[in-house]
């Protein structure tokens, strides 16, 4: 009697899935740590490297600029040549670049290193999402990918804790802080080198025998390899395909929801202590501590609910709830301290919970041979938005007042809610192989 074969998307959770999840989570933790450590390090590096305010701004934003380029370019590379070449070795390169920061003797040297590190981190934002999505079983995909959001928030928060602990090392403490960013890269690199290529990507390139062998070696001989794609694969013009009638609405949704999430997330989060002080809270830093605690709690809560709610409801509901909290903050003059902190905590927690969808929902919008390109384009769009918003927020506060700045965040959140309500498709129970048949389900309106 022939054994009963299980469909690829319906595979049970196996040990390999956990190994891949750890390898991906470790890389995302390293991403968060690498971006988070620069803020506290620069305050100590400025006197030694004679950094002017302009140089501090350039160094602070260098990683985001590099991340934009890395995400945008890696999408096309990963769709054309596979996920593994980048996933297996980018943490090795990140380790080397992080170690070189210790020896930086000028602002220019550190700037070039931060640009390069940002570029490498941008590559990981794309391939970690794509590879983990394409291996994760459908029933567990939301929770597994949602953990990436927790890992990033954990790395970002850990960077501040490590930086604070290293401040006692004297004038060169900033060098040890930047050197510390190599540690998570070193730890996760050996796990990644052993990872195989995505069977879905191999199938999209008509490498059926290799795809079948990877499935057998990783998740078992009782798992059926991905079905062969119906219709031609895409070999060139991936960005034009993302703008084609077949996929452009999903591209718009992916870029818009990601950008509208990160604009208030980074703009408010970066200056939360100053914003609370401008709203006459006596201890803006204490309020900021509660705000960041809400971010971490929200990320964890998002993992719990991501597979209990429909993706579409989670998207629209989170934008709406965050917008209402921010609207009250912007409209309530002379707001007491307790409700102010509570509303900021609600805003932070809801937005952080919904950030899980950047890892879960975004890869589900695109077929295998467009997935990395779609993810890369959405990440690039979001980084442009977050960089501009983070730059503009203190300017708007100084010129027009804090309530105008918060009202602008309300407008951004409202745009996200409206776009998702109009065009966001439901993907919660959709198998990835269905997307590869070139017929995406119509958006629910």
C-alpha positions as CSV (number, residue, x, y, z in Angstrom):
1,X,0.0,0.0,0.0
2,X,1.3,3.4,-1.0
3,X,1.9,5.8,1.9
4,X,-0.6,8.7,2.3
5,X,1.2,11.8,1.2
6,X,0.6,15.2,2.9
7,X,0.3,18.3,0.9
8,X,3.4,20.6,1.3
9,X,1.4,23.5,2.8
10,X,-0.3,21.2,5.3
11,X,2.9,19.6,6.7
12,X,3.1,19.1,10.4
13,X,5.6,21.2,12.4
14,X,8.9,19.4,12.2
15,X,12.3,19.9,13.9
16,X,13.7,21.5,10.7
17,X,11.0,24.2,10.9
18,X,12.2,25.1,14.4
19,X,15.9,25.2,13.3
20,X,15.0,27.5,10.4
21,X,12.9,29.7,12.7
22,X,15.8,30.1,15.1
23,X,18.1,30.9,12.3
24,X,15.7,33.6,11.0
25,X,14.9,34.9,14.4
26,X,18.6,35.3,15.3
27,X,19.2,37.3,12.1
28,X,16.2,39.6,12.8
29,X,17.4,40.0,16.4
30,X,20.8,41.0,15.1
31,X,19.1,43.5,12.7
32,X,17.3,45.1,15.6
33,X,20.4,45.2,17.8
34,X,22.6,46.6,15.0
35,X,20.1,49.5,14.4
36,X,19.4,50.1,18.1
37,X,23.0,50.3,19.3
38,X,24.1,53.3,17.2
39,X,22.1,55.9,19.1
40,X,23.8,55.4,22.5
41,X,27.2,54.8,20.8
42,X,27.2,58.0,18.9
43,X,26.7,60.1,22.1
44,X,30.0,58.8,23.3
45,X,31.8,58.7,20.0
46,X,31.1,62.4,19.1
47,X,33.9,64.0,21.2
48,X,36.6,61.4,20.0
49,X,35.7,61.6,16.3
50,X,34.8,65.3,16.5
51,X,31.4,64.8,15.1
52,X,29.3,67.8,14.3
53,X,25.5,67.7,14.5
54,X,25.4,67.1,10.7
55,X,27.7,64.2,11.0
56,X,25.7,62.8,13.9
57,X,22.6,63.0,11.7
58,X,24.3,61.3,8.8
59,X,25.7,58.5,11.0
60,X,22.3,58.0,12.7
61,X,20.5,57.7,9.4
62,X,23.2,55.8,7.5
63,X,21.9,52.3,8.4
64,X,18.4,53.2,7.3
65,X,19.8,54.5,3.9
66,X,21.8,51.3,3.5
67,X,18.8,49.2,4.5
68,X,16.7,50.9,1.8
69,X,19.2,50.0,-0.9
70,X,19.7,46.5,0.4
71,X,16.0,45.7,0.5
72,X,15.3,47.2,-2.9
73,X,18.1,45.4,-4.7
74,X,18.0,42.1,-2.9
75,X,14.4,41.4,-3.8
76,X,15.2,41.0,-7.5
77,X,18.4,39.0,-6.7
78,X,16.6,36.6,-4.4
79,X,13.8,36.1,-6.9
80,X,16.2,35.4,-9.7
81,X,19.0,33.4,-8.0
82,X,17.3,32.0,-4.9
83,X,16.9,32.8,-1.2
84,X,19.8,30.7,0.1
85,X,22.8,32.5,-1.3
86,X,21.9,35.6,0.6
87,X,20.4,34.0,3.7
88,X,23.4,31.7,4.2
89,X,26.1,34.2,4.1
90,X,24.8,37.7,4.9
91,X,25.4,37.3,8.7
92,X,29.0,36.3,8.0
93,X,29.5,39.6,6.1
94,X,27.6,41.5,8.9
95,X,30.0,40.0,11.5
96,X,33.0,41.2,9.6
97,X,31.6,44.7,9.1
98,X,30.5,45.0,12.7
99,X,34.0,44.0,13.9
100,X,35.6,46.6,11.7
101,X,33.6,49.4,13.5
102,X,35.9,49.0,16.5
103,X,38.8,50.3,14.4
104,X,37.0,53.3,12.9
105,X,39.1,56.5,13.5
106,X,37.1,59.1,11.5
107,X,33.5,59.9,11.0
108,X,33.8,59.0,7.3
109,X,35.1,55.5,8.0
110,X,32.2,54.9,10.4
111,X,29.7,56.3,8.0
112,X,30.9,53.9,5.2
113,X,30.7,51.0,7.6
114,X,27.2,51.9,8.8
115,X,26.0,52.2,5.2
116,X,27.4,48.8,4.4
117,X,25.9,47.3,7.6
118,X,22.5,48.8,6.8
119,X,22.8,47.3,3.3
120,X,23.4,43.8,4.7
121,X,20.6,44.2,7.2
122,X,18.3,45.2,4.3
123,X,19.1,42.0,2.5
124,X,18.1,40.0,5.6
125,X,14.8,41.8,5.9
126,X,13.9,40.4,2.5
127,X,15.3,36.8,2.6
128,X,14.4,36.0,6.2
129,X,10.7,36.7,5.5
130,X,10.7,35.0,2.1
131,X,12.6,31.8,3.1
132,X,10.7,31.3,6.4
133,X,7.4,32.0,4.7
134,X,8.0,29.4,2.0
135,X,9.0,26.6,4.5
136,X,6.5,27.3,7.3
137,X,3.3,25.1,7.3
138,X,0.1,27.1,6.6
139,X,-1.4,26.4,10.1
140,X,1.6,27.7,11.9
141,X,2.8,30.4,9.5
142,X,1.3,33.4,11.2
143,X,2.7,32.5,14.7
144,X,6.1,31.6,13.4
145,X,6.5,34.7,11.3
146,X,5.0,36.9,14.0
147,X,7.9,35.9,16.3
148,X,10.2,37.8,13.9
149,X,8.5,41.0,15.1
150,X,9.2,40.0,18.8
151,X,12.8,39.2,17.9
152,X,13.4,42.6,16.2
153,X,11.9,44.4,19.2
154,X,13.9,42.3,21.6
155,X,17.1,43.1,19.7
156,X,16.4,46.8,19.6
157,X,15.6,46.9,23.3
158,X,18.6,44.7,24.2
159,X,20.9,47.1,22.4
160,X,20.0,49.9,24.8
161,X,20.5,47.6,27.8
162,X,23.9,46.5,26.6
163,X,24.9,50.0,25.6
164,X,24.0,51.3,29.1
165,X,26.0,48.4,30.7
166,X,29.1,49.2,28.7
167,X,29.1,53.0,29.4
168,X,31.4,52.4,32.3
169,X,34.3,51.2,30.1
170,X,35.6,54.7,29.6
171,X,36.2,56.8,26.4
172,X,36.3,53.8,24.1
173,X,33.0,52.4,25.4
174,X,31.3,53.3,22.1
175,X,33.8,51.0,20.3
176,X,32.8,48.1,22.5
177,X,29.1,48.9,22.0
178,X,29.5,48.7,18.2
179,X,31.7,45.6,18.5
180,X,28.9,44.0,20.5
181,X,26.7,44.1,17.5
182,X,28.8,41.3,15.9
183,X,27.9,38.8,18.7
184,X,24.4,37.9,17.5
185,X,25.7,37.7,13.9
186,X,28.4,35.3,14.9
187,X,26.0,33.1,16.9
188,X,23.4,32.8,14.1
189,X,25.8,32.5,11.1
190,X,26.6,28.7,11.5
191,X,22.9,27.9,11.6
192,X,22.3,29.7,8.3
193,X,25.1,28.1,6.3
194,X,23.4,24.7,6.6
195,X,20.0,25.8,5.3
196,X,18.8,24.6,1.9
197,X,17.0,26.5,-0.8
198,X,13.3,27.0,-0.7
199,X,11.4,24.2,-2.4
200,X,8.8,26.7,-3.7
201,X,11.5,28.7,-5.3
202,X,13.1,25.6,-6.9
203,X,9.7,24.6,-8.2
204,X,9.1,28.1,-9.7
205,X,12.4,27.6,-11.6
206,X,11.2,24.1,-12.8
207,X,13.9,22.4,-10.6
208,X,11.4,19.8,-9.5
209,X,13.9,17.0,-8.6
210,X,15.9,19.3,-6.3
211,X,12.7,20.6,-4.7
212,X,11.5,17.1,-4.0
213,X,14.9,16.1,-2.5
214,X,14.9,19.2,-0.2
215,X,11.4,18.4,1.0
216,X,12.4,14.8,1.7
217,X,15.6,15.8,3.5
218,X,14.0,18.5,5.7
219,X,10.4,17.7,6.4
220,X,10.1,14.1,5.5
221,X,9.3,11.6,2.8
222,X,5.7,11.7,3.6
223,X,5.4,15.3,2.5
224,X,4.4,15.9,-1.1
225,X,6.7,18.4,-2.9
226,X,5.1,21.7,-4.1
227,X,2.9,21.4,-7.1
228,X,4.3,22.4,-10.4
229,X,3.4,26.0,-11.3
230,X,0.7,26.6,-13.9
231,X,1.8,29.2,-16.5
232,X,5.2,30.7,-17.3
233,X,7.6,31.9,-14.6
234,X,9.0,35.4,-14.5
235,X,12.6,35.8,-15.5
236,X,12.8,39.5,-16.1
237,X,10.9,42.7,-15.4
238,X,9.8,41.8,-11.8
239,X,9.1,45.4,-10.8
240,X,7.0,45.9,-13.9
241,X,5.1,42.7,-13.0
242,X,4.4,44.1,-9.6
243,X,2.8,47.1,-11.3
244,X,0.8,44.9,-13.7
245,X,-3.0,44.7,-13.5
246,X,-2.7,41.2,-12.0
247,X,-0.6,42.3,-9.0
248,X,-0.6,46.1,-8.7
249,X,-3.4,46.3,-6.0
250,X,-1.4,43.9,-3.8
251,X,1.7,45.9,-4.4
252,X,-0.2,49.1,-3.4
253,X,-1.6,47.4,-0.3
254,X,1.8,46.0,0.7
255,X,3.7,49.4,0.3
256,X,0.9,51.4,1.8
257,X,0.1,49.4,4.9
258,X,3.8,48.9,5.8
259,X,4.6,52.6,5.3
260,X,1.5,53.8,7.2
261,X,2.5,51.5,10.1
262,X,6.2,52.6,10.4
263,X,5.7,56.3,9.9
264,X,4.0,56.8,13.3
265,X,5.8,53.9,14.9
266,X,9.3,55.4,14.3
267,X,8.3,59.1,14.4
268,X,6.5,58.9,17.7
269,X,8.7,56.2,19.2
270,X,12.0,58.1,18.5
271,X,10.8,61.3,20.2
272,X,8.2,59.9,22.7
273,X,9.9,61.4,25.8
274,X,10.0,64.9,24.1
275,X,6.4,64.5,22.9
276,X,5.1,63.7,26.4
277,X,7.1,66.5,27.9
278,X,5.6,68.9,25.2
279,X,2.2,67.7,26.4
280,X,3.2,68.8,29.9
281,X,4.0,65.4,31.4
282,X,6.4,66.1,34.2
283,X,8.5,63.0,33.6
284,X,8.6,62.4,29.9
285,X,11.4,59.7,30.3
286,X,9.3,57.7,32.7
287,X,6.4,57.9,30.3
288,X,8.8,56.8,27.5
289,X,9.7,53.7,29.6
290,X,6.1,52.7,29.8
291,X,5.7,53.4,26.1
292,X,8.6,51.0,25.2
293,X,7.3,48.4,27.6
294,X,4.0,48.6,25.7
295,X,5.8,48.0,22.5
296,X,7.4,44.8,23.7
297,X,4.1,43.6,25.2
298,X,2.2,44.4,22.0
299,X,4.7,42.5,19.9
300,X,4.1,39.4,22.1
301,X,0.3,39.9,22.0
302,X,0.4,40.1,18.2
303,X,1.9,36.6,18.0
304,X,-1.0,35.3,20.0
305,X,-3.8,36.8,18.0
306,X,-2.3,36.8,14.5
307,X,-3.8,33.4,13.6
308,X,-7.0,34.0,15.6
309,X,-8.1,37.0,13.6
310,X,-8.4,37.4,9.9
311,X,-5.4,39.3,8.4
312,X,-7.8,41.9,6.9
313,X,-9.6,42.5,10.2
314,X,-6.3,42.7,12.1
315,X,-5.0,45.3,9.6
316,X,-8.1,47.5,9.5
317,X,-8.8,47.2,13.3
318,X,-5.2,48.1,14.3
319,X,-5.1,51.2,12.1
320,X,-8.5,52.3,13.5
321,X,-7.6,51.7,17.2
322,X,-4.2,53.4,16.9
323,X,-5.8,56.4,15.0
324,X,-8.5,56.8,17.7
325,X,-6.0,56.8,20.5
326,X,-3.8,59.3,18.7
327,X,-6.8,61.5,17.8
328,X,-7.8,61.7,21.5
329,X,-4.3,62.7,22.4
330,X,-4.2,65.4,19.7
331,X,-7.6,66.8,20.6
332,X,-7.7,66.6,24.4
333,X,-6.1,69.8,25.7
334,X,-4.8,69.8,29.3
335,X,-5.0,66.0,29.3
336,X,-4.1,64.5,32.8
337,X,-0.9,62.4,33.1
338,X,-2.7,59.0,33.7
339,X,-5.0,59.0,30.6
340,X,-2.1,60.4,28.5
341,X,0.2,57.6,29.4
342,X,-2.6,55.0,28.9
343,X,-3.4,56.3,25.5
344,X,0.2,56.3,24.4
345,X,0.5,52.8,25.7
346,X,-2.6,51.7,23.8
347,X,-1.2,53.3,20.6
348,X,2.2,51.7,21.1
349,X,0.8,48.3,22.0
350,X,-1.7,48.1,19.1
351,X,0.8,49.3,16.5
352,X,3.5,46.9,17.8
353,X,1.0,44.0,17.7
354,X,0.1,44.9,14.1
355,X,3.7,45.1,13.1
356,X,3.6,41.2,13.1
357,X,1.7,41.6,9.8
358,X,4.8,43.1,8.2
359,X,6.3,39.7,8.6
360,X,3.2,37.6,8.2
361,X,0.9,39.3,5.7
362,X,3.4,40.9,3.4
363,X,5.0,37.7,2.1
364,X,1.5,36.2,1.6
365,X,0.6,38.9,-0.9
366,X,2.9,37.7,-3.7
367,X,3.7,34.5,-5.6
368,X,7.0,32.8,-5.2
369,X,8.8,34.3,-8.2
370,X,7.7,37.8,-7.1
371,X,7.7,37.4,-3.3
372,X,11.2,38.8,-2.6
373,X,10.8,41.6,-5.0
374,X,7.4,42.6,-3.5
375,X,8.8,42.4,0.0
376,X,11.9,44.5,-1.0
377,X,9.8,47.2,-2.6
378,X,7.5,47.5,0.4
379,X,10.4,47.7,2.8
380,X,12.1,50.3,0.7
381,X,8.9,52.4,0.6
382,X,8.5,52.1,4.3
383,X,12.1,53.2,5.1
384,X,11.6,56.3,2.9
385,X,8.5,57.1,4.8
386,X,9.9,56.4,8.3
387,X,13.1,58.4,7.6
388,X,11.2,61.5,6.3
389,X,8.7,61.3,9.1
390,X,11.4,61.0,11.8
391,X,13.2,64.0,10.4
392,X,10.0,66.1,10.0
393,X,8.3,65.3,13.4
394,X,10.6,67.5,15.6
395,X,10.5,70.3,12.9
396,X,6.7,70.2,12.9
397,X,6.5,70.2,16.7
398,X,8.8,73.2,16.9
399,X,6.9,75.2,14.3
400,X,3.3,74.2,14.6
401,X,3.1,72.5,18.0
402,X,2.9,68.9,19.2
403,X,-0.8,68.5,18.6
404,X,-0.4,69.2,14.9
405,X,2.3,66.6,14.6
406,X,0.1,64.0,16.4
407,X,-2.8,65.0,14.1
408,X,-0.6,64.3,11.1
409,X,0.0,60.8,12.5
410,X,-3.7,60.3,12.7
411,X,-4.0,61.2,9.1
412,X,-1.4,58.6,8.1
413,X,-3.1,55.9,10.1
414,X,-6.5,56.8,8.5
415,X,-5.0,56.5,5.1
416,X,-3.7,53.0,6.0
417,X,-7.1,52.0,7.3
418,X,-8.9,53.3,4.2
419,X,-6.5,51.6,1.7
420,X,-6.7,48.3,3.5
421,X,-10.5,48.5,3.8
422,X,-10.8,49.1,0.0
423,X,-8.2,46.7,-1.4
424,X,-6.6,44.5,1.2
425,X,-7.2,40.8,0.4
426,X,-7.7,38.0,3.0
427,X,-4.8,35.6,3.0
428,X,-5.1,33.8,6.4
429,X,-6.2,30.4,5.0
430,X,-4.6,30.7,1.5
431,X,-2.0,28.2,0.5
432,X,1.1,29.7,-1.1
433,X,0.8,27.3,-4.0
434,X,-2.5,28.9,-4.9
435,X,-0.7,32.2,-5.6
436,X,1.7,30.4,-7.8
437,X,-1.1,29.5,-10.1
438,X,-1.1,33.2,-11.2
439,X,-4.7,33.8,-10.2
440,X,-4.8,35.9,-7.0
441,X,-8.2,36.0,-5.2
442,X,-10.0,39.2,-5.6
443,X,-9.7,41.8,-2.7
444,X,-12.6,41.9,-0.3
445,X,-14.2,45.3,-0.1
